[in-house]
Amino acid sequence: MKGNGGAGRSDRGDIDERLVRRLKAIASPSRLQLLAQLKQPSPVSEIRLETAEDEGRDAKMTAQGVRHHLAKLRSAGFVESRSVDNEGQRVNEYLARTDQLYELAEAIRAMPTAPGGSIEDLGAPPTWDPPAMIPSLTVVHGEEIGRSFALAGEPSFEHRGWVIGQGPNVDVPLAWDALVDDQAGEIEREGGEFRLIDLRSASRRLSLNGEELERGASRPIADGDLVGVGRSLLCFRE
Protein backbone atom coordinates (compact mmCIF):
# COMPACT_ATOMS: atom_id res chain seq x y z
CA MET A 1 0.00 0.00 0.00
CA LYS A 2 1.39 3.35 -1.05
CA GLY A 3 1.47 6.23 1.37
CA ASN A 4 1.36 9.93 0.70
CA GLY A 5 5.11 10.29 0.41
CA GLY A 6 5.09 9.96 -3.37
CA ALA A 7 5.77 7.17 -5.86
CA GLY A 8 8.04 4.44 -4.62
CA ARG A 9 7.46 5.29 -0.96
CA SER A 10 5.55 3.06 1.44
CA ASP A 11 3.58 3.92 4.55
CA ARG A 12 6.47 2.52 6.64
CA GLY A 13 8.22 5.82 7.17
CA ASP A 14 10.55 6.91 4.38
CA ILE A 15 11.45 3.45 3.06
CA ASP A 16 11.98 3.50 -0.70
CA GLU A 17 10.36 0.35 -2.12
CA ARG A 18 12.56 0.44 -5.23
CA LEU A 19 15.63 0.44 -3.00
CA VAL A 20 14.21 -2.53 -1.09
CA ARG A 21 13.62 -4.47 -4.31
CA ARG A 22 17.13 -3.75 -5.57
CA LEU A 23 18.70 -4.82 -2.30
CA LYS A 24 16.72 -8.06 -2.41
CA ALA A 25 17.94 -8.66 -5.95
CA ILE A 26 21.59 -8.81 -4.86
CA ALA A 27 20.97 -10.47 -1.48
CA SER A 28 22.36 -13.79 -2.68
CA PRO A 29 25.91 -15.18 -2.58
CA SER A 30 25.48 -16.52 -6.12
CA ARG A 31 24.42 -13.13 -7.50
CA LEU A 32 27.29 -11.38 -5.78
CA GLN A 33 29.64 -13.94 -7.35
CA LEU A 34 27.97 -13.27 -10.68
CA LEU A 35 28.40 -9.50 -10.49
CA ALA A 36 32.07 -9.96 -9.60
CA GLN A 37 32.58 -12.10 -12.71
CA LEU A 38 30.75 -9.78 -15.08
CA LYS A 39 33.30 -6.98 -15.09
CA GLN A 40 33.92 -8.07 -18.69
CA PRO A 41 31.21 -9.20 -21.15
CA SER A 42 30.72 -12.95 -20.76
CA PRO A 43 28.39 -15.58 -22.25
CA VAL A 44 26.64 -18.06 -19.96
CA SER A 45 29.06 -20.79 -21.04
CA GLU A 46 31.99 -18.89 -19.48
CA ILE A 47 30.28 -18.07 -16.18
CA ARG A 48 31.21 -20.34 -13.30
CA LEU A 49 29.24 -20.19 -10.06
CA GLU A 50 29.53 -22.42 -7.02
CA THR A 51 26.27 -23.79 -5.73
CA ALA A 52 25.50 -22.85 -2.13
CA GLU A 53 25.37 -26.43 -0.87
CA ASP A 54 28.61 -27.37 -2.66
CA GLU A 55 30.52 -24.17 -1.99
CA GLY A 56 34.18 -24.96 -1.58
CA ARG A 57 33.93 -28.22 -3.56
CA ASP A 58 34.46 -26.64 -6.97
CA ALA A 59 30.92 -27.61 -8.06
CA LYS A 60 29.59 -25.66 -11.04
CA MET A 61 26.03 -24.34 -11.11
CA THR A 62 24.00 -25.44 -14.11
CA ALA A 63 23.46 -23.05 -17.02
CA GLN A 64 19.77 -22.93 -16.11
CA GLY A 65 20.66 -21.77 -12.59
CA VAL A 66 23.00 -19.10 -13.98
CA ARG A 67 20.26 -17.81 -16.30
CA HIS A 68 17.84 -17.63 -13.36
CA HIS A 69 20.20 -15.35 -11.42
CA LEU A 70 20.96 -13.29 -14.53
CA ALA A 71 17.25 -12.68 -15.04
CA LYS A 72 16.87 -11.40 -11.47
CA LEU A 73 19.83 -9.05 -11.85
CA ARG A 74 18.65 -7.80 -15.25
CA SER A 75 15.19 -7.12 -13.84
CA ALA A 76 16.76 -4.97 -11.12
CA GLY A 77 18.92 -3.14 -13.66
CA PHE A 78 22.29 -4.46 -12.48
CA VAL A 79 23.13 -6.49 -15.61
CA GLU A 80 22.77 -5.71 -19.31
CA SER A 81 23.01 -8.08 -22.26
CA ARG A 82 23.88 -7.84 -25.91
CA SER A 83 23.80 -10.27 -28.80
CA VAL A 84 27.16 -10.88 -30.50
CA ASP A 85 28.39 -13.11 -33.30
CA ASN A 86 30.43 -16.10 -32.15
CA GLU A 87 31.72 -18.22 -35.04
CA GLY A 88 28.56 -17.69 -37.06
CA GLN A 89 26.18 -18.05 -34.11
CA ARG A 90 24.42 -15.34 -32.14
CA VAL A 91 25.29 -15.50 -28.46
CA ASN A 92 24.14 -13.32 -25.59
CA GLU A 93 26.88 -11.72 -23.51
CA TYR A 94 26.23 -10.23 -20.09
CA LEU A 95 27.91 -7.30 -18.36
CA ALA A 96 27.49 -5.82 -14.87
CA ARG A 97 26.28 -2.22 -14.83
CA THR A 98 28.70 -0.60 -12.45
CA ASP A 99 26.87 2.71 -12.75
CA GLN A 100 23.79 1.11 -11.20
CA LEU A 101 25.84 -0.45 -8.42
CA TYR A 102 27.33 2.95 -7.61
CA GLU A 103 23.83 4.44 -7.65
CA LEU A 104 22.72 1.79 -5.15
CA ALA A 105 25.68 2.57 -2.90
CA GLU A 106 24.79 6.26 -2.97
CA ALA A 107 21.15 5.49 -2.16
CA ILE A 108 22.22 3.47 0.88
CA ARG A 109 24.55 6.26 2.00
CA ALA A 110 21.70 8.76 1.79
CA MET A 111 19.20 6.60 3.68
CA PRO A 112 17.41 8.58 6.42
CA THR A 113 18.39 7.55 9.93
CA ALA A 114 16.38 10.24 11.69
CA PRO A 115 14.22 13.17 10.58
CA GLY A 116 16.44 15.30 8.39
CA GLY A 117 19.45 13.01 8.83
CA SER A 118 21.35 10.40 6.84
CA ILE A 119 23.92 7.69 7.44
CA GLU A 120 26.68 10.18 6.64
CA ASP A 121 25.46 12.39 9.50
CA LEU A 122 26.37 9.66 11.97
CA GLY A 123 30.06 10.29 11.35
CA ALA A 124 32.73 7.74 12.12
CA PRO A 125 31.71 4.77 14.28
CA PRO A 126 32.70 5.08 17.94
CA THR A 127 35.90 3.40 18.97
CA TRP A 128 36.20 1.25 22.06
CA ASP A 129 39.34 0.00 23.68
CA PRO A 130 38.71 -3.11 25.76
CA PRO A 131 40.02 -2.85 29.31
CA ALA A 132 43.42 -4.36 29.88
CA MET A 133 43.32 -7.72 31.62
CA ILE A 134 44.93 -7.80 35.06
CA PRO A 135 46.96 -10.97 35.71
CA SER A 136 45.51 -13.01 38.54
CA LEU A 137 45.49 -16.30 40.41
CA THR A 138 42.10 -17.87 41.16
CA VAL A 139 41.45 -20.76 43.54
CA VAL A 140 39.92 -23.66 41.60
CA HIS A 141 40.49 -26.46 44.14
CA GLY A 142 40.63 -26.39 47.92
CA GLU A 143 38.96 -23.98 50.30
CA GLU A 144 37.53 -20.66 49.11
CA ILE A 145 37.07 -21.82 45.50
CA GLY A 146 36.53 -18.83 43.23
CA ARG A 147 38.58 -16.40 45.28
CA SER A 148 40.83 -14.39 43.00
CA PHE A 149 44.06 -12.51 43.71
CA ALA A 150 45.08 -9.74 41.32
CA LEU A 151 48.78 -9.59 40.48
CA ALA A 152 48.96 -5.83 40.21
CA GLY A 153 50.97 -3.05 41.77
CA GLU A 154 54.29 -3.47 43.51
CA PRO A 155 55.06 -6.84 45.15
CA SER A 156 54.83 -6.81 48.95
CA PHE A 157 58.29 -8.18 49.76
CA GLU A 158 61.83 -7.60 48.61
CA HIS A 159 61.18 -10.20 45.94
CA ARG A 160 60.85 -9.14 42.33
CA GLY A 161 57.56 -11.02 41.99
CA TRP A 162 54.23 -11.50 43.76
CA VAL A 163 54.61 -13.92 46.66
CA ILE A 164 52.29 -16.88 47.30
CA GLY A 165 52.15 -18.07 50.90
CA GLN A 166 50.45 -18.27 54.28
CA GLY A 167 52.48 -15.63 56.06
CA PRO A 168 51.52 -12.00 56.70
CA ASN A 169 51.62 -9.39 53.94
CA VAL A 170 52.05 -11.85 51.06
CA ASP A 171 50.45 -10.97 47.73
CA VAL A 172 48.51 -14.25 47.42
CA PRO A 173 47.54 -15.18 51.01
CA LEU A 174 46.36 -18.78 51.46
CA ALA A 175 45.90 -18.55 55.23
CA TRP A 176 43.38 -21.42 55.31
CA ASP A 177 45.86 -23.98 53.93
CA ALA A 178 48.11 -25.38 56.67
CA LEU A 179 50.34 -27.09 54.10
CA VAL A 180 51.42 -23.80 52.53
CA ASP A 181 54.70 -22.24 53.68
CA ASP A 182 54.81 -18.63 54.82
CA GLN A 183 56.49 -17.86 51.50
CA ALA A 184 56.03 -20.78 49.13
CA GLY A 185 56.72 -19.25 45.74
CA GLU A 186 56.32 -16.22 43.58
CA ILE A 187 55.21 -15.12 40.15
CA GLU A 188 57.60 -12.77 38.44
CA ARG A 189 57.12 -10.71 35.32
CA GLU A 190 59.97 -10.40 32.83
CA GLY A 191 58.96 -8.14 29.97
CA GLY A 192 55.87 -9.70 28.46
CA GLU A 193 56.43 -13.10 30.08
CA PHE A 194 55.46 -14.45 33.48
CA ARG A 195 57.45 -17.05 35.42
CA LEU A 196 56.58 -19.23 38.40
CA ILE A 197 59.43 -19.50 40.90
CA ASP A 198 59.76 -22.08 43.66
CA LEU A 199 61.40 -20.42 46.66
CA ARG A 200 64.38 -22.31 48.07
CA SER A 201 63.37 -21.41 51.63
CA ALA A 202 60.06 -23.27 51.36
CA SER A 203 59.77 -26.77 52.83
CA ARG A 204 57.28 -27.94 50.20
CA ARG A 205 57.54 -27.68 46.45
CA LEU A 206 55.15 -25.98 44.04
CA SER A 207 53.73 -27.76 41.01
CA LEU A 208 52.89 -26.45 37.55
CA ASN A 209 50.19 -28.30 35.62
CA GLY A 210 50.71 -31.34 37.83
CA GLU A 211 54.50 -31.43 37.53
CA GLU A 212 56.44 -30.72 40.72
CA LEU A 213 59.11 -28.03 40.45
CA GLU A 214 62.59 -28.58 41.77
CA ARG A 215 63.75 -26.43 44.68
CA GLY A 216 64.43 -22.91 43.43
CA ALA A 217 63.28 -23.74 39.88
CA SER A 218 61.78 -21.13 37.56
CA ARG A 219 59.28 -22.01 34.82
CA PRO A 220 57.34 -19.92 32.27
CA ILE A 221 53.65 -19.69 33.13
CA ALA A 222 50.90 -18.93 30.64
CA ASP A 223 47.20 -18.16 30.67
CA GLY A 224 45.21 -21.13 32.00
CA ASP A 225 48.15 -22.87 33.70
CA LEU A 226 47.48 -24.49 37.09
CA VAL A 227 49.70 -23.84 40.10
CA GLY A 228 49.64 -26.38 42.93
CA VAL A 229 50.58 -25.20 46.41
CA GLY A 230 49.73 -27.11 49.60
CA ARG A 231 46.21 -28.51 49.21
CA SER A 232 45.20 -25.68 46.89
CA LEU A 233 45.14 -25.37 43.12
CA LEU A 234 45.27 -21.93 41.52
CA CYS A 235 44.54 -21.00 37.91
CA PHE A 236 46.72 -18.29 36.37
CA ARG A 237 45.01 -15.82 34.05
CA GLU A 238 46.57 -12.95 32.14
BAZA-954208 format. One line per 8 residues: their letters; for each residue x, y, z of C-alpha. Coordinates in nm, 3 decimals. Layout:
BEGIN
A) X:Y:Z ~ ...
//
This chain:
BEGIN
MKGNGGAG) 0.000:0.000:0.000 ~ 0.139:0.335:-0.105 ~ 0.147:0.623:0.137 ~ 0.136:0.993:0.070 ~ 0.511:1.029:0.041 ~ 0.509:0.996:-0.337 ~ 0.577:0.717:-0.586 ~ 0.804:0.444:-0.462
RSDRGDID) 0.746:0.529:-0.096 ~ 0.555:0.306:0.144 ~ 0.358:0.392:0.455 ~ 0.647:0.252:0.664 ~ 0.822:0.582:0.717 ~ 1.055:0.691:0.438 ~ 1.145:0.345:0.306 ~ 1.198:0.350:-0.070
ERLVRRLK) 1.036:0.035:-0.212 ~ 1.256:0.044:-0.523 ~ 1.563:0.044:-0.300 ~ 1.421:-0.253:-0.109 ~ 1.362:-0.447:-0.431 ~ 1.713:-0.375:-0.557 ~ 1.870:-0.482:-0.230 ~ 1.672:-0.806:-0.241
AIASPSRL) 1.794:-0.866:-0.595 ~ 2.159:-0.881:-0.486 ~ 2.097:-1.047:-0.148 ~ 2.236:-1.379:-0.268 ~ 2.591:-1.518:-0.258 ~ 2.548:-1.652:-0.612 ~ 2.442:-1.313:-0.750 ~ 2.729:-1.138:-0.578
QLLAQLKQ) 2.964:-1.394:-0.735 ~ 2.797:-1.327:-1.068 ~ 2.840:-0.950:-1.049 ~ 3.207:-0.996:-0.960 ~ 3.258:-1.210:-1.271 ~ 3.075:-0.978:-1.508 ~ 3.330:-0.698:-1.509 ~ 3.392:-0.807:-1.869
PSPVSEIR) 3.121:-0.920:-2.115 ~ 3.072:-1.295:-2.076 ~ 2.839:-1.558:-2.225 ~ 2.664:-1.806:-1.996 ~ 2.906:-2.079:-2.104 ~ 3.199:-1.889:-1.948 ~ 3.028:-1.807:-1.618 ~ 3.121:-2.034:-1.330
LETAEDEG) 2.924:-2.019:-1.006 ~ 2.953:-2.242:-0.702 ~ 2.627:-2.379:-0.573 ~ 2.550:-2.285:-0.213 ~ 2.537:-2.643:-0.087 ~ 2.861:-2.737:-0.266 ~ 3.052:-2.417:-0.199 ~ 3.418:-2.496:-0.158
RDAKMTAQ) 3.393:-2.822:-0.356 ~ 3.446:-2.664:-0.697 ~ 3.092:-2.761:-0.806 ~ 2.959:-2.566:-1.104 ~ 2.603:-2.434:-1.111 ~ 2.400:-2.544:-1.411 ~ 2.346:-2.305:-1.702 ~ 1.977:-2.293:-1.611
GVRHHLAK) 2.066:-2.177:-1.259 ~ 2.300:-1.910:-1.398 ~ 2.026:-1.781:-1.630 ~ 1.784:-1.763:-1.336 ~ 2.020:-1.535:-1.142 ~ 2.096:-1.329:-1.453 ~ 1.725:-1.268:-1.504 ~ 1.687:-1.140:-1.147
LRSAGFVE) 1.983:-0.905:-1.185 ~ 1.865:-0.780:-1.525 ~ 1.519:-0.712:-1.384 ~ 1.676:-0.497:-1.112 ~ 1.892:-0.314:-1.366 ~ 2.229:-0.446:-1.248 ~ 2.313:-0.649:-1.561 ~ 2.277:-0.571:-1.931
SRSVDNEG) 2.301:-0.808:-2.226 ~ 2.388:-0.784:-2.591 ~ 2.380:-1.027:-2.880 ~ 2.716:-1.088:-3.050 ~ 2.839:-1.311:-3.330 ~ 3.043:-1.610:-3.215 ~ 3.172:-1.822:-3.504 ~ 2.856:-1.769:-3.706
QRVNEYLA) 2.618:-1.805:-3.411 ~ 2.442:-1.534:-3.214 ~ 2.529:-1.550:-2.846 ~ 2.414:-1.332:-2.559 ~ 2.688:-1.172:-2.351 ~ 2.623:-1.023:-2.009 ~ 2.791:-0.730:-1.836 ~ 2.749:-0.582:-1.487
RTDQLYEL) 2.628:-0.222:-1.483 ~ 2.870:-0.060:-1.245 ~ 2.687:0.271:-1.275 ~ 2.379:0.111:-1.120 ~ 2.584:-0.045:-0.842 ~ 2.733:0.295:-0.761 ~ 2.383:0.444:-0.765 ~ 2.272:0.179:-0.515
AEAIRAMP) 2.568:0.257:-0.290 ~ 2.479:0.626:-0.297 ~ 2.115:0.549:-0.216 ~ 2.222:0.347:0.088 ~ 2.455:0.626:0.200 ~ 2.170:0.876:0.179 ~ 1.920:0.660:0.368 ~ 1.741:0.858:0.642
TAPGGSIE) 1.839:0.755:0.993 ~ 1.638:1.024:1.169 ~ 1.422:1.317:1.058 ~ 1.644:1.530:0.839 ~ 1.945:1.301:0.883 ~ 2.135:1.040:0.684 ~ 2.392:0.769:0.744 ~ 2.668:1.018:0.664
DLGAPPTW) 2.546:1.239:0.950 ~ 2.637:0.966:1.197 ~ 3.006:1.029:1.135 ~ 3.273:0.774:1.212 ~ 3.171:0.477:1.428 ~ 3.270:0.508:1.794 ~ 3.590:0.340:1.897 ~ 3.620:0.125:2.206
DPPAMIPS) 3.934:0.000:2.368 ~ 3.871:-0.311:2.576 ~ 4.002:-0.285:2.931 ~ 4.342:-0.436:2.988 ~ 4.332:-0.772:3.162 ~ 4.493:-0.780:3.506 ~ 4.696:-1.097:3.571 ~ 4.551:-1.301:3.854
LTVVHGEE) 4.549:-1.630:4.041 ~ 4.210:-1.787:4.116 ~ 4.145:-2.076:4.354 ~ 3.992:-2.366:4.160 ~ 4.049:-2.646:4.414 ~ 4.063:-2.639:4.792 ~ 3.896:-2.398:5.030 ~ 3.753:-2.066:4.911
IGRSFALA) 3.707:-2.182:4.550 ~ 3.653:-1.883:4.323 ~ 3.858:-1.640:4.528 ~ 4.083:-1.439:4.300 ~ 4.406:-1.251:4.371 ~ 4.508:-0.974:4.132 ~ 4.878:-0.959:4.048 ~ 4.896:-0.583:4.021
GEPSFEHR) 5.097:-0.305:4.177 ~ 5.429:-0.347:4.351 ~ 5.506:-0.684:4.515 ~ 5.483:-0.681:4.895 ~ 5.829:-0.818:4.976 ~ 6.183:-0.760:4.861 ~ 6.118:-1.020:4.594 ~ 6.085:-0.914:4.233
GWVIGQGP) 5.756:-1.102:4.199 ~ 5.423:-1.150:4.376 ~ 5.461:-1.392:4.666 ~ 5.229:-1.688:4.730 ~ 5.215:-1.807:5.090 ~ 5.045:-1.827:5.428 ~ 5.248:-1.563:5.606 ~ 5.152:-1.200:5.670
NVDVPLAW) 5.162:-0.939:5.394 ~ 5.205:-1.185:5.106 ~ 5.045:-1.097:4.773 ~ 4.851:-1.425:4.742 ~ 4.754:-1.518:5.101 ~ 4.636:-1.878:5.146 ~ 4.590:-1.855:5.523 ~ 4.338:-2.142:5.531
DALVDDQA) 4.586:-2.398:5.393 ~ 4.811:-2.538:5.667 ~ 5.034:-2.709:5.410 ~ 5.142:-2.380:5.253 ~ 5.470:-2.224:5.368 ~ 5.481:-1.863:5.482 ~ 5.649:-1.786:5.150 ~ 5.603:-2.078:4.913
GEIEREGG) 5.672:-1.925:4.574 ~ 5.632:-1.622:4.358 ~ 5.521:-1.512:4.015 ~ 5.760:-1.277:3.844 ~ 5.712:-1.071:3.532 ~ 5.997:-1.040:3.283 ~ 5.896:-0.814:2.997 ~ 5.587:-0.970:2.846
EFRLIDLR) 5.643:-1.310:3.008 ~ 5.546:-1.445:3.348 ~ 5.745:-1.705:3.542 ~ 5.658:-1.923:3.840 ~ 5.943:-1.950:4.090 ~ 5.976:-2.208:4.366 ~ 6.140:-2.042:4.666 ~ 6.438:-2.231:4.807
SASRRLSL) 6.337:-2.141:5.163 ~ 6.006:-2.327:5.136 ~ 5.977:-2.677:5.283 ~ 5.728:-2.794:5.020 ~ 5.754:-2.768:4.645 ~ 5.515:-2.598:4.404 ~ 5.373:-2.776:4.101 ~ 5.289:-2.645:3.755
NGEELERG) 5.019:-2.830:3.562 ~ 5.071:-3.134:3.783 ~ 5.450:-3.143:3.753 ~ 5.644:-3.072:4.072 ~ 5.911:-2.803:4.045 ~ 6.259:-2.858:4.177 ~ 6.375:-2.643:4.468 ~ 6.443:-2.291:4.343
ASRPIADG) 6.328:-2.374:3.988 ~ 6.178:-2.113:3.756 ~ 5.928:-2.201:3.482 ~ 5.734:-1.992:3.227 ~ 5.365:-1.969:3.313 ~ 5.090:-1.893:3.064 ~ 4.720:-1.816:3.067 ~ 4.521:-2.113:3.200
DLVGVGRS) 4.815:-2.287:3.370 ~ 4.748:-2.449:3.709 ~ 4.970:-2.384:4.010 ~ 4.964:-2.638:4.293 ~ 5.058:-2.520:4.641 ~ 4.973:-2.711:4.960 ~ 4.621:-2.851:4.921 ~ 4.520:-2.568:4.689
LLCFRE) 4.514:-2.537:4.312 ~ 4.527:-2.193:4.152 ~ 4.454:-2.100:3.791 ~ 4.672:-1.829:3.637 ~ 4.501:-1.582:3.405 ~ 4.657:-1.295:3.214
//
